Amino acid sequence: MHGHSRRTLALFRGLTRPGVVAFLLAVPALILGAWPTAGEKPAIDFSSKHDILIRSEDGSLTPMDVPYFKSTLVAPGTWQILSDGDYSYLVEGEDEALVIDSGYGAGNIREYCQSLTKKPVRNIANTHDHFDHTANNSYFERAYMSAETKKKATIPFPSFEGITFPRDYPIEVIGDGYRFQLGNRELEVLEIPNHASGSLAFLDKRERILFSGDEIMPMGVRLNCSVAQFEKNMRKIAARRSEYDRLCAGFGVFDASYVDKFLANAQHVLAGHEGGPVQPRPRPAAATDAPSGPVIYGRRMPRPGDVPKNIGQTNEYQRRMSYEGCDITYDIRRVGE
């Protein structure tokens, strides 16, 4: 027993040598380093916006630099994520989970999504380039997007001046027919450019969902493309209507029948019917509790200066067609291809 004790003591003394201790301390770090964690990505610093407040739907106010996340389970293994900007979605397969769009709120959205699932959350897919969908891409190992989206992704809106958003994250360009394999769950990519020139939709046949970004909105669609191109887009996704029942969009979750309605509307215009004149509408303004009070933005609502200058303006060529329970606003000079 005494000999064994002496050998054990000698071993212990050997382990306490500085070089050995440093090695032993380094081993866990080396092992853990083989599996990157969400926390490894540098945080985007919103502290310069601390005095600006964000009002949530319940009326509560939160400083703009304070992370805010809320999730709703909309289907098995599918979460709608509310932060700021448009909604994001977390899609879970048996092997991994994928985030669709990033919002533009403070905080590490990848880390938050990882708290909702035991599957690894590594990558993000963007429906289009707008900042409220791509601001937080740098938290992920890789961002998947169209070639057109790559040109303009993660360019901040004016209200974010003073905050640095990295744009040097790894990107993989994808398009029609690409498939994300998440493990017994596949998302198929469909190109449907209008709201943005590089817009993608993601078809989830397992849960019968089309993740459609900002391309379909119940309150109406403004055409940036021709009516003919929009009809082509709607016809493309209408051809797959037997495979999905709901739209998970930037604005919310809607019945997929809106695809049929917008298709019918576009075809009505192409058949020779002309919509009525478009009335100007006011641009969004910042809300304050008093003229000298703090700037208060509505969560997920457009901010002054961030909205394109032509929004709310009209001209002699614009028309609005109300048909089949939906509206499209278009330019009569851009009906055909």
Secondary structure by P-SEA (a helix, b strand, c coil): caaaaaaaaaaaaaaacaaaaaaaaaaaaaaaaccccccccccccccccccbbbbccccccccccbbbbbbbbccccbbbbbccccbbbbbbccccccccccccccccaaaaaaaaccccccbbbbcccccccccccccccbbbbcccccccccccccccccbbbbcccbbbbbccccccccccbbbbbbbbcccccbbbbbbbcccccccccccccccbbbbcccaaaaaaaaaaaaaacccccccccccbbbbcaaaaaaaaaaaaaaacccccbbbbbbcbbbbbcccccccccccccccccccccccccccccbbbbbcccbbbbbbcccccc
